[in-house]
Amino acid sequence: MLTSTQLQVAKDTVYNTTESIQREYLVLTSAAMDTAFANLIDHLKEKGMYENSVIIVASDNGGCSHNTGSNYPLRGEKNTLFEGGLRVNAFVHSPLFPADVQGTTLDCMVHNVDWLPTILEGAVGWDGDLGPLDGVNHW
């Protein structure tokens, strides 16, 4: 039973190809997000907005092991202070990025407060004074 995660998928997409229905819902939800991003990018292109867009995706916490989530090889999960509960993936996509930056990865600690200076100074090229901020520009 899914206790804290309410996942919904279209009835005609449930194939029961994984070890549990909860895992199947997670797989199908991920596939639906993939389709949603493709649709978003297609729509931005149709409206002529894609070339000036920055798309940012981040999670808020690690997976929940009692809902078939896995943070392996990290210790811990959602609602813990171990890396498995805190370390998450994120990505930023934009055609505005220089070619030498596209497809690169950042392997350091980044906090939520770092998004503002990173986006303003790096992604959109704003170089004005940000004043006193807790965040760090990771561009």
N, C-alpha and C positions, 0 to 999 in steps of 0.2 A: 504494500500500500504506500502511496506517495503521501507523506505526512506534511511536509512543508513546501513541496513543489507541486504546483498545479499546472500540469502540461496538457495541452489540448492539440490534437492532430485530427485531420480529416479522417473519417471512418474508412474510406476507401484506400488509405495509405498504410494501414496497419497490416504488416505481413507476418509478424511473429517469427522473424528470422534470427532473433537473438535469444539469449538465455532467459530473459524475463521481459514482461510487458513494460515495466518501468524503463528498462534499458532500451527497448524498442522505441518508446516515446521520446527518450533523449536523442536517439539517432535520428528519428524523423523530425524532431524539433530543430536539430542542427541543420538538416537538409532544407527545411523550410526557411531558416534564416539565410542560408546560402542563396536560395531562390529570391528571397526578399531583397538582398543586396544587389543581385543581378538586375532585378526589376527597378530598384532605385537608381542604379547607374544608367540603365537604359532610358529611364524617364528624364534624368538630368541631361542626358545627351539630346533627347528629343526636344527639350525646352531650351537648348543652347546654354545650359548652366554648368555643365560638367567641367569645362575648362577652367572655371573659377571656383570649384568646390574643393573642400577638405572634408573627408569622411573619417571620423574617429570612432573606434569601437573599443570598449574596455569592460571588464567584469568588475564586480564589487567584492568578490571573495572566492576562495577555493571551493572545490566540489564538496558535496555532502555524501560521505561514504554510505550512510544508511539508505540513500536513494540511488545506489549503484554508481556513484561518482568515485573517481580515483584521482588522487594527487601524487601518485607514485612518480618519482622516488622520494618525494617530500613527506615529512612527518606532519600530521595534523589534517584538519579539514575546516569547513565553514564553522564559525563560532569559536575558533581556537586562535591563539596567538602564535602558533607554529607556522613555518613557511607554507605548509599545505593549505592553511586557511587564509593566508595573506598574499602570497605570490600568485599573480594571475597574468594571463596574456592580454595584450592590447595591440591594436595596430592603427596606423594612420595611413590613409591613401589619398593621393591627390596628383593630378597631372601638373600641378604648379611646382612640384618638387623638381629640383635639378636632376638630370639623368644619373649623375654619380651618386645620388642619395637614394634613388628608387631601388627597392629590393634589399636595402641594408637592414641590419638589426642593431638594437641597442641592448647591451648586456650589463646593466647596472641598476641600482635601486632608483625607482621613480615613484613619487608620491602624487596623489591627486592634485595637490597645490602646484605641482610643476606644469600642469597642462597650460595654464594661462600664459606664463612667459614663453613657453616653448611654442605655442601656437602663434602668439603675437609676433615674437621676434624671428622665429624660424619659418613657419609655414606661410605667413602672409607678408613677411618682410618689414614689419613695423619696427622701427628702431628708436622710437621715442622713449622718454624716461618713464619707466613703470612705477617709480616711487618705491617705497619700502614694501617688498613682498617676501613671503615665506618661501615661495616657489623658486625653482632653479630652471634656467633655460637649458634644455638638453639638445637643442639643435646643434 
